[in-house]
Amino acid sequence: SSKGTETQQKIIGPLEERIAELSRELRDTQKDNLQLRELITELKESKSELKDSISELRKTNTDLKESNSQSTEKMAELTRELKDAQTNVDKLEVSKVHLEERINDLKKINSLLEEGNSELKTRLQQQQQSTERVAELQEENIKLKRREVLS
């Protein structure tokens, strides 16, 4: 009977150790499973946050594309306005040149008019002097005629 107990002990002992070892492994595995579940939950939350972030980034990207499109349109509009303004400046430059030429022509005409005016003043003075001389000569002539009449 003691041999039977010894044999049972030899068989049962390692089995009990193996059961204890498997129990420890089971607890470790359960702990690992629990940690994995927690990690999976965290990953799901992170995945959800990432989806939200991606959605926000897509919206931001769409907004930026729209803003960029508007900026491009505005830039094209400003470029057209600048081109128009440059065309107007060019036209003004041409007009300025024409006006300067016209001013120069008018200055020449004015100079000629001033010369003519000066000549007319000289002639008028000469005519006034001649008129005065004629009046003097007429007076002298009248005096001479009276003397002739008297003598």
GUROMAR-261160 format. One record per residue (C-alpha): x, y, z. Coordinates in pm, whole numbers, padded with zeros to 5 digits, always signed. Layout:
! residues N
XYZ...
This chain:
! residues 151
+00000+00000+00000+00285+00237+00074+00430+00147-00263+00103+00236-00424+00102+00569-00247+00458+00630-00354+00373+00550-00711+00066+00771-00689+00287+01043-00544+00536+01002-00828+00258+01033-01081+00047+01291-00898+00338+01512-00787+00456+01608-01136+00093+01637-01249+00016+01876-00964+00328+02074-01053+00223+02076-01415-00129+02185-01313+00019+02462-01094+00244+02566-01384-00048+02564-01627-00256+02762-01373+00020+03024-01356+00041+03031-01735-00340+03061-01753-00336+03355-01506-00050+03515-01705-00240+03455-02027-00558+03602-01873-00355+03905-01757-00206+03935-02108-00555+03901-02258-00686+04172-02026-00394+04400-02122-00454+04319-02490-00826+04403-02452-00731+04734-02287-00479+04798-02563-00741+04712-02827-00984+04955-02661-00715+05225-02659-00634+05148-03023-01003+05173-03115-01023+05510-02940-00702+05621-03116-00845+05496-03446-01161+05699-03387-00953+06006-03297-00740+05952-03608-01055+05929-03823-01177+06256-03668-00835+06416-03729-00832+06290-04088-01184+06427-04138-01077+06765-03996-00763+06763-04213-00971+06686-04522-01207+06974-04437-00908+07202-04376-00755+07086-04704-01082+07158-04887-01100+07502-04722-00738+07570-04819-00803+07461-05178-01104+07693-05193-00904+07976-05038-00619+07909-05280-00863+07912-05571-01005+08245-05452-00654+08381-05408-00565+08268-05759-00876+08438-05898-00799+08754-05700-00439+08745-05826-00561+08711-06185-00801+09001-06129-00524+09215-05978-00295+09121-06266-00561+09236-06515-00609+09559-06320-00232+09613-06314-00214+09551-06689-00500+09797-06745-00330+10051-06520-00003+10007-06713-00193+10055-07041-00344+10375-06898+00001+10492-06787+00136+10423-07136-00155+10620-07288-00089+10904-07043+00278+10903-07141+00180+10935-07509-00068+11212-07419+00202+11384-07215+00439+11379-07513+00165+11520-07738+00084+11788-07482+00451+11880-07447+00475+11910-07826+00159+12125-07831+00296+12341-07546+00620+12389-07740+00420+12483-08051+00215+12729-07845+00532+12877-07695+00669+12931-08047+00340+13092-08153+00343+13307-07838+00702+13411-07909+00606+13507-08266+00301+13697-08135+00522+13882-07885+00763+13974-08165+00470+14091-08380+00327+14283-08084+00662+14448-08024+00681+14547-08393+00325+14683-08376+00413+14889-08066+00717+15028-08245+00507+15115-08551+00237+15267-08330+00498+15484-08156+00636+15583-08495+00281+15657-08619+00208+15865-08305+00533+16051-08356+00444+16101-08722+00094+16217-08625+00244+16461-08373+00493+16581-08638+00208+16622-08891+00013+16823-08632+00321+17040-08565+00376+17087-08937+00008+17174-08987+00033+17433-08708+00348+17577-08866+00178+17572-09203-00124+17758-09060+00110+18015-08900+00295+18055-09230-00034+18103-09421-00148+18367-09172+00180+18550-09212+00141+18536-09585-00209+18666-09556-00094+18941-09323+00197+19045-09535
